[in-house]
Amino acid sequence: MNDITFEEAPDVPQTHTITEALQSVWNEPGQFIKNWNYKGAVLSGVLRAPIFLITYLAGRESIRLAVGAAAIQFMFRFAFAGVGGTLIQRFRRVEPPWKALLAIMLILPLISHLFEFAIQFMFAYFTSTQDHTDEAILRSITVSIISALFTLFAMRRNVMIVGEEDSRSLFHDISRLPVLVFEFCAFIPNEIASLIRRGALLTAGIAVIGFGMFAQIMIWAIVNRPFWTYSGGKSIPFFKYWGFNGLLLMILAVIVSLIVFNRKHHR
């Protein structure tokens, strides 16, 4: 039985270069309304609002202020993510994929967080909670980076798209998300394992180290601490840094990927 969709499927230009993608956006601005990505709007609002709710509650603010900050964030993200999803969808066919990723990473976070900062700053100004807003926005930026990566990853696999022949219902796409999340997490280890199998050891090593640096920055921003501690502030040498833990985790994931590949290859 075919899935029921809520949008028509008009002809969509096939874009394969950054220039073609940008031209399609420039020449058809009405698509941001016609093909507003309600799927991204719903999921983004549900994902981002708790960040502000938890940050305000952790800062020992009242439930009323925490809910207010979360509600403002939900409304903003619900509106903006629909537009952002439409933009990412136009870049999903760009080749090579890293060019689409770079363009999305530069455009969307910059625009969205400028608006986000202005809106949340006004809320913080009238409620005297500027410190919590800064922390929440920093955490929101880290989520934006991961979200942009995952959204492009999913859309290149015909998930979370609207207004195209390949689009499906929201329920169908949500049902595919768990598998896509697993594939998304396994993507980098599999790519590094592929480099090792091809003998590109230097490139593989740089990729592992780069992931460690990325993990350090991302988790530092989320927890507002540069290193991990236990038992009231004690730390373990080397292991205390998030980046080192991320590096070890990536090495283990690459080893697992190599083992799984070898087993499949010898069957």
N, C-alpha and C positions, 0 to 999 in steps of 0.2 A: 504493500500500500504506500503510495507516494505521500511525502510529508506535505502538510498544508503550509503555504507561505503567505505572508501578509503584504508582500510587495510585488508589483509587476516586474517583468524582466525585459527591459528595453535593451536595445543594442548598446553595448559599452565599448568604446575604443580600446583596442589592445595596445598598451603602452609598453615599450621595451627599453627606453632610454629616459634619463632624468629630464632631458629637454622636452620629450614628448609628454611625459607625465605632467610637467609644469604647464605646458601649453594646453593640455586638456582641462586643467583646473582653471586657467586664466580664461579660456574660451567658453567655458560652461559654468559660471559661478552659481547658476540656479540649482546645480546638482547638490549643493550643500543643504538645500531645503528639500528638494525632491527625494534625494537618496540619503537623508539624514539617518545616521547609523544608530537606530534605537537600541540595538544589541549592545554596542559599546557604551551607550549612555547609561543603560540600566546597570551593567556590571561595574562600570567605573564609579558610579555614585555609591553603589553598595560597598565597594572596596575602599574608597577614599574616606567616606564619612567616619568610619570607626577610628581612623588615624587621629583625627582631631578630637573625637570623643575620649579616647584613651589618654591622649596627651594632656588634655585639660583635667581629666580626673586624676591622672598621675601627679599633676601639679597642684592637687588638692583644691581645685576650684569647685564651685557648686555644680550640682547636676544640671541646673537650669542653664548655666553658661556653657557647660560641656555639650549639652544637647543643642543649644543654639548654634555653637560653632560647627557642630557636625551637620546640622540642617542646612546651614549656609553652604558648606562644602558640597553637600549632596546636590543641592540645586545648581550650583556652579558646574560641577562635574557632569551632571545629567545633561546640561545644555551644551557644554563645550565638547564633551567626549563624543557626542553625536556628530559634531562637525569634524573633530579630529579623526574619527573612524572613517569618515568619507574621504578625507585626505590620504590616510594610510592606504585605503583601498585602491586609490589611483596609482599608488606607487608599488603595489604588490607584484606587478608583472615586470618591473624594471630589472634588467640584467646588466652586470652581475648583481646579485642580491646585496652585497656590501654597500653599493652606491645608494640603493634605496634606504638601507638602514642608516647610513650616514646622514642622508637628507632628512629623514624623519626625526632622527635624534637631535638635529640642529634646529629644525623648524618648530616642531610641536612643543617640546618642553619650554623653549624660550617664550613663545607666545602665551601658552597656557599659564605659566607660573608668574608672568608679569600681571596678567589679569587676576590670578589667584591671590597674589600678594596684595594688590590694591583692595580687593574685596575683603579679605581676611584682616588686613591692616585697619580698615575702617571699623570692623567689628571689635578688634582688639583695642582700638583707641577709645571707643565708647564704653568698653568694659574693663579697661586697664589690665589687659592680659597679653601685652606685647611679647613677653618672653616665651609664653606657651605657643603663640602664633608662629614665632620664628622657628621653634623646634619642630612644630607640626609641618610647616612648609618645607623644611629641610628633609624631613622624612617623606613628604609627599613627592619631592623631586626624585628621591631614590626609587620610589614606586613608579614614577613616570618613566624612568629609564628602563626598568624591567618590563613595564607594561607595553612600552613602544616596541621593545624587542619581541615580546610574546605575541602582540597583536599582528605584527608583520609576519611572524612565523606562522600563525594560525591562518591568516588571510591568504598566504601563498599555498595553503592546503584547503582552500575553499570553505573556511569556517569563519564566522563572524562578518560575513559580507551581506550586503543588501542591494536590491535593485539589479542584480545580474541573473543570468540563467542558472548559474551554479549555486545561488543562494538558497538556503533552507530555512526552516522555522527556527525561532529562538530556542525552543525546547530541544530540537535536534542538535543545534550547535552546542548547547550546554551539556548535552549527554556525551559529546565528543571531547569536551575540555579535559577530563581526567587523563585520557590517553595522550592528548596533545601536551599537557603539562609534563608528563613523563618523557615524551619524545624531546621536548624543549630542554629539559634538564640533561638528557643524555646526548644532546646534539654536539656540544663542545667536546666532551670526552671522546665521543666517536670520531670527531674530526681530528683530534690530536692523535688518537690511536691510528687513524688512517695515515697521518703524516709519518708516524713511526714505522708503519709497515712499508711505506715507500722509501724509507731511509732518510727522510728529512728531519734528522734528530735536532739540529739547531733550531729550526722553526718550531718544532714541537716543544722544546725547552723554553723558548721565548713565550710561547702561548701559555704554558703552565705558570710561569712567573708572572705574566701579565694578568692572569686570572687571580693570582694571589694578591696583587696590588689592587685589582678591582674589588675583590672581596673585602680588603682592609678598608677602602674608602666607603663602600656601601654600608657595611655594618657599623662602622664608626658613626656615620650619619644617622643611622637608625637608633642606636643605643646611646649616642652622645658620649662615647668613651673610646679611647684609642686601643684599649686592650682588654682582655678577659681576665677576671679575677674570681677567686673562690674563698670561702671561709673568712668573710669579713675584710676582704681586700688583699689576700695573699695571691701571688701569681707564680706560674711555672715558667722558668727561663725558656725562651724561644716559643713555647706553646702559648704564651700569653697574648701574642698578637693575632688578630683575626686573620690577617693575610697569610700567616704561616699555617694556620688551621685550614684555610681555604686551599692553600697549595697542597697540603697533605691529602685533603679530601679529593682534589682533582687527580692527584697521582693514583689514588686508590680506584677512582672511577675509570681512569684510563686503563689500569691493569685489568679491571673487570671487563671492560670493552674488548681488550685484546684476547682475554680468555674465551669470552662468548663467541667472538669472531672465529677463533681457531677451532672451537668445537663445531660450529656450523660448517666451517670449511672442510673438516675431515669427515663429515657425515656422508 
